[in-house]
Amino acid sequence: MGIRQRVLDAELLWNSNQREGAWIQAMIATAASARKRYPKPISDSESFKRYIRDIGWTIFTGNPKPPNLQTGHVLFKFGERSFEDILYKDYRCSWIHEAALDNAGLSESKVKGNAIIETLVVGANTQLPDHWVLNILNAIRWSPENANEFDEK
């Protein structure tokens, strides 16, 4: 059991319409991937946030970073808070420590033709597009430190 299994579990949950369960598994795989990229003595929160900055482009777009962005971070700010702070505190920590979301949630993405319509709500009750979990899973698969877990045998 490792990161690969968490990703597979998240995909199974997603395909079973268990959106929150998919996100929880994705947060576990994200934290483990972050720790591989940024080992101790870096704190868990800082390694998670750095990793989210690294994969932010993929989370927002669903695509790997273009070549001109391969070595930099993509920073997204929502008022005074950064996206990685929101994802860490309002989602990862709430699910892991409280087993529920407090003032945050997921908005349901819609498919219209070949397009996915996603709604991001920022504020006191942040709502992330539920579909972004698939982008996170792709980013985890595409992370070089996880290559050995996703090599086809």
C-alpha positions as CSV (number, residue, x, y, z in Angstrom):
1,M,0.0,0.0,0.0
2,G,1.3,3.4,-0.9
3,I,0.6,6.5,-2.9
4,R,-0.5,4.4,-6.0
5,Q,-3.1,2.6,-3.9
6,R,-4.4,5.9,-2.5
7,V,-4.8,7.2,-6.1
8,L,-6.5,4.1,-7.2
9,D,-8.9,4.2,-4.2
10,A,-9.6,7.9,-5.0
11,E,-10.5,7.0,-8.6
12,L,-12.7,4.2,-7.5
13,L,-14.5,6.4,-5.0
14,W,-14.9,9.1,-7.7
15,N,-16.4,6.6,-10.1
16,S,-18.8,5.5,-7.4
17,N,-19.9,9.1,-6.9
18,Q,-18.3,9.3,-3.5
19,R,-16.7,12.7,-4.1
20,E,-15.6,13.5,-0.6
21,G,-14.1,10.1,-0.1
22,A,-12.1,10.6,-3.3
23,W,-10.8,13.9,-2.0
24,I,-9.8,12.4,1.3
25,Q,-7.8,9.7,-0.4
26,A,-6.3,12.4,-2.7
27,M,-5.3,14.5,0.3
28,I,-3.5,11.5,1.8
29,A,-1.6,10.8,-1.5
30,T,-0.8,14.5,-1.8
31,A,0.7,14.6,1.7
32,A,2.7,11.5,1.0
33,S,4.0,12.9,-2.3
34,A,4.8,16.2,-0.7
35,R,6.9,14.4,2.0
36,K,8.8,12.5,-0.7
37,R,9.6,15.8,-2.5
38,Y,10.2,17.8,0.7
39,P,11.6,15.4,3.4
40,K,12.1,16.2,7.0
41,P,13.1,18.5,8.7
42,I,10.6,20.5,6.7
43,S,7.3,20.4,8.6
44,D,4.3,18.5,7.3
45,S,2.3,21.7,6.6
46,E,5.2,23.4,4.8
47,S,6.0,20.3,2.6
48,F,2.3,20.0,1.7
49,K,2.0,23.7,0.8
50,R,5.2,23.7,-1.2
51,Y,4.0,20.7,-3.2
52,I,0.6,22.3,-3.8
53,R,2.5,25.4,-5.2
54,D,4.5,23.0,-7.4
55,I,1.3,21.3,-8.8
56,G,-1.0,24.4,-8.7
57,W,-1.0,24.8,-12.5
58,T,-2.2,21.2,-12.9
59,I,-4.9,21.6,-10.2
60,F,-6.3,24.6,-11.9
61,T,-6.0,23.6,-15.6
62,G,-5.8,19.8,-15.6
63,N,-2.7,20.0,-17.7
64,P,1.0,19.5,-16.9
65,K,3.0,22.7,-16.6
66,P,4.1,24.1,-19.9
67,P,7.9,23.9,-20.4
68,N,8.4,27.6,-19.5
69,L,6.9,27.0,-16.0
70,Q,8.7,23.7,-15.1
71,T,11.0,25.3,-12.6
72,G,8.7,27.9,-10.9
73,H,5.8,28.0,-8.6
74,V,2.3,29.1,-9.6
75,L,0.9,31.2,-6.8
76,F,-2.8,31.8,-6.5
77,K,-4.1,34.2,-3.8
78,F,-7.7,34.6,-2.7
79,G,-7.8,37.8,-0.7
80,E,-5.3,37.4,2.1
81,R,-5.0,33.7,1.8
82,S,-3.1,31.5,-0.6
83,F,-4.6,28.5,-2.4
84,E,-2.2,26.2,-0.6
85,D,-3.2,27.6,2.8
86,I,-6.9,27.1,2.0
87,L,-6.3,23.5,0.7
88,Y,-4.2,22.6,3.7
89,K,-6.2,24.2,6.5
90,D,-9.8,24.1,5.3
91,Y,-9.7,20.8,3.5
92,R,-6.8,18.5,4.4
93,C,-6.7,19.3,8.1
94,S,-10.4,19.4,8.5
95,W,-10.8,16.0,6.9
96,I,-7.9,14.4,8.7
97,H,-8.4,15.9,12.1
98,E,-12.2,16.4,12.3
99,A,-13.4,13.9,9.7
100,A,-15.6,16.7,8.2
101,L,-15.3,20.0,6.5
102,D,-16.1,23.1,8.6
103,N,-16.5,26.3,6.5
104,A,-15.6,24.8,3.2
105,G,-17.1,22.4,0.7
106,L,-17.1,21.1,-2.9
107,S,-19.1,22.5,-5.8
108,E,-20.5,20.0,-8.2
109,S,-18.9,20.2,-11.7
110,K,-21.1,19.8,-14.7
111,V,-20.4,18.3,-18.1
112,K,-21.8,20.2,-21.0
113,G,-20.9,18.6,-24.3
114,N,-17.1,18.2,-24.3
115,A,-16.6,20.9,-21.6
116,I,-16.5,20.6,-17.9
117,I,-18.1,23.6,-16.1
118,E,-16.5,24.1,-12.7
119,T,-17.5,26.6,-10.1
120,L,-15.0,28.1,-7.6
121,V,-16.4,30.0,-4.7
122,V,-14.0,32.0,-2.6
123,G,-14.8,33.6,0.7
124,A,-16.1,32.6,4.1
125,N,-17.5,29.3,2.7
126,T,-15.0,28.4,0.0
127,Q,-16.3,25.8,-2.5
128,L,-13.7,24.0,-4.7
129,P,-14.8,22.3,-7.9
130,D,-15.2,18.6,-7.0
131,H,-13.6,17.7,-10.4
132,W,-10.3,19.2,-9.3
133,V,-9.6,16.0,-7.4
134,L,-8.9,14.3,-10.8
135,N,-6.4,17.1,-11.6
136,I,-4.7,16.5,-8.2
137,L,-4.5,12.7,-8.9
138,N,-2.9,13.4,-12.3
139,A,-0.4,15.7,-10.8
140,I,0.5,13.0,-8.3
141,R,0.9,10.5,-11.1
142,W,3.1,13.0,-13.1
143,S,5.3,13.8,-10.1
144,P,8.8,12.5,-10.7
145,E,9.2,11.2,-7.2
146,N,6.2,8.9,-7.7
147,A,7.4,7.5,-11.1
148,N,8.3,4.1,-9.6
149,E,4.8,3.7,-8.2
150,F,3.1,4.3,-11.5
151,D,5.5,2.4,-13.9
152,E,3.5,-0.1,-15.8
153,K,4.8,-3.5,-15.1
